[in-house]
């Protein structure tokens, strides 16, 4: 179902044209998301990578520096630098894992999202309202599509960050 709860019309454009429109729309969405997150990071006085690391610290359970490096595709030294900056700002702490004292986990110092809590709360509400216009089958389709894109993006990011790929550009 279409967002306005109307049946989607049979496409009148050739498939290659439809595919290209989706690809271009995804590129635009990625650019707009990047600019949005940059604006949020600027408001908080953080870099975009630091902002996303803080977001992950809030959402990932038992987040270690190694897990953060794997999720983001950052090198371990870059991950350490990000965590050092966040810790200096008082936004995260490194603590011993209570179940495994050998591990150190990254914990946000505030559960409310820190310097940009209101922005993310508003974005979450808007997203829920926007998705409310779609039926369950469409939401399942969209969810699978986005999860697939996320998995492929994570794989490609990790691949690009491999040391043997650095000089070849991927």
PyMOL commands that set and color helices and strands:
alter all, ss='L'
color gray80, all
select helices_A, chain A and resi 15-44+48-59+65-72+76-88+114-131+136-160+163-165
alter helices_A, ss='H'
color red, helices_A
select strands_A, chain A and resi 92-96+104-108
alter strands_A, ss='S'
color yellow, strands_A
deselect
rebuild
show_as cartoon
